[in-house]
Each structure stands twice: as C-alpha cells, then as structure tokens.
C-alpha cells in the first residue's frame, strides 16, 4: 500500500507518494508520484462547526473549507485562495495560483492535496466492510481531515 513521504531539499519540504517493494537486498521505497511542495500554514482560528451536507462531495467540502478558512484562505466564486495557493472547490483541487501546478498543505497530521482528496472521492466499496473502513479512515487521516464517527458512517453509506 502506498503512503505519503516528505523530503526536505534546500530547506523546503516536498511530498511524494511512495510504496514499499521487496528486493533481494530487503525492502525499498519506490516513488510512485510527486505530489508537490508542502506548504505549512499556522491555524489562525478554530475550525467552525461542520454542516454535514447531502452528498459525499458536500461532506468532503464541509470538512475542507473550515480548515482552509482557519488558515487564512478567503472565498472567491468557485475558489478559496491564500498567498500563492488556490483551492478549487468545483474540481476539488489544490494548485499554485500562477503555475497551476499541484500544491500540498500540511494539515493537522496529514497532507491536503488534489491527490489525497481525489483518493477519498474516488474510493470504491468492496465486500469487506472492515477493510473498507480501515482504508477510508486512513485516507481521511492522510489528507489531514478530522471526521467524526457519525459523519464517517454517513459518508461510507453514500458510496
């Protein structure tokens, strides 16, 4: 299973999606995808109460937007922007404003990025409830999104 690893280069953190592969010399990390430079913003205020929403996309947006607002992001039409970053809530993507390259934000204990958000949105149920719950919960944590049990169950049931 793949996970996110950060690497510091010239004082800046960069995120990569890596997986462990077995070799004759032991396990090795293989980079599957570059996720972007990690931006870390101080939380300027507490996250407001979350309105659950009716669809999974709405549930996800209602988890993301308060976190972004608490870090200084301001809403503009279909986007939220702060410094050089834009969160497009229509396409569920986080980009650098000028270059339109992927961006990543250190959020709580995870990393909010287009990749981590799309992975949650594109999650597919299987016949194994325990494995599904574990995997989906891991995806939320890796995206830095704190979701309560009731909202998590609602999200899973709508898949």
DAQUIQUI-V685299 format. One record per backbone hydrogen bond with DSSP energy under -0.5 kcal/mol. NH is the residue of the N-H (numbers start at 1). CO is the residue of the C=O. E is the energy in kcal/mol with one decimal. If there is no record, write none. Layout:
nh:co:e
NH:CO:E
NH:CO:E
//
This chain:
nh:co:e
3:18:-2.8
5:16:-2.9
7:14:-2.4
9:7:-0.6
9:12:-3.2
12:9:-2.1
14:7:-2.3
15:36:-3.0
16:5:-2.7
17:33:-3.3
18:3:-3.1
18:16:-0.7
19:30:-1.9
21:28:-3.1
26:23:-1.4
28:21:-2.5
30:19:-2.8
32:17:-3.4
33:17:-1.6
35:15:-2.6
36:15:-1.2
38:13:-2.8
39:37:-0.5
39:104:-2.9
41:39:-0.5
41:106:-0.5
44:42:-0.6
44:70:-3.1
45:70:-1.2
52:50:-0.6
59:55:-2.5
60:56:-2.6
61:57:-2.7
62:58:-2.5
63:59:-0.7
63:60:-1.0
64:60:-2.1
65:61:-2.7
67:63:-0.7
68:64:-2.2
69:65:-2.8
70:66:-2.1
71:68:-1.2
72:69:-1.7
73:68:-2.3
74:81:-2.5
76:79:-3.4
79:76:-2.7
80:87:-2.1
81:74:-2.7
82:85:-2.1
85:82:-2.6
86:95:-3.0
87:80:-3.4
88:86:-0.6
88:93:-2.9
89:78:-1.5
89:87:-0.9
90:78:-0.8
92:88:-1.0
93:88:-1.7
95:86:-2.8
95:93:-0.5
96:101:-2.6
97:84:-3.1
100:96:-1.8
103:94:-2.0
104:37:-1.3
105:112:-2.6
106:39:-2.8
107:105:-0.6
107:110:-2.3
110:107:-3.0
111:142:-3.5
112:105:-2.9
113:111:-0.6
114:103:-0.6
117:113:-2.3
118:114:-2.8
119:115:-2.1
120:116:-1.2
121:117:-2.4
122:118:-2.6
123:120:-1.2
129:127:-0.9
132:128:-2.6
133:129:-2.8
134:130:-2.2
135:131:-2.7
136:132:-3.1
137:133:-2.4
138:134:-2.1
139:135:-2.1
140:136:-2.1
141:137:-2.4
142:138:-2.8
143:139:-1.3
144:141:-1.4
145:140:-2.3
146:144:-0.5
147:145:-0.7
152:148:-2.4
153:149:-2.6
154:150:-2.0
155:151:-2.5
156:152:-2.6
157:153:-2.6
158:154:-1.2
158:155:-0.5
159:156:-1.4
//
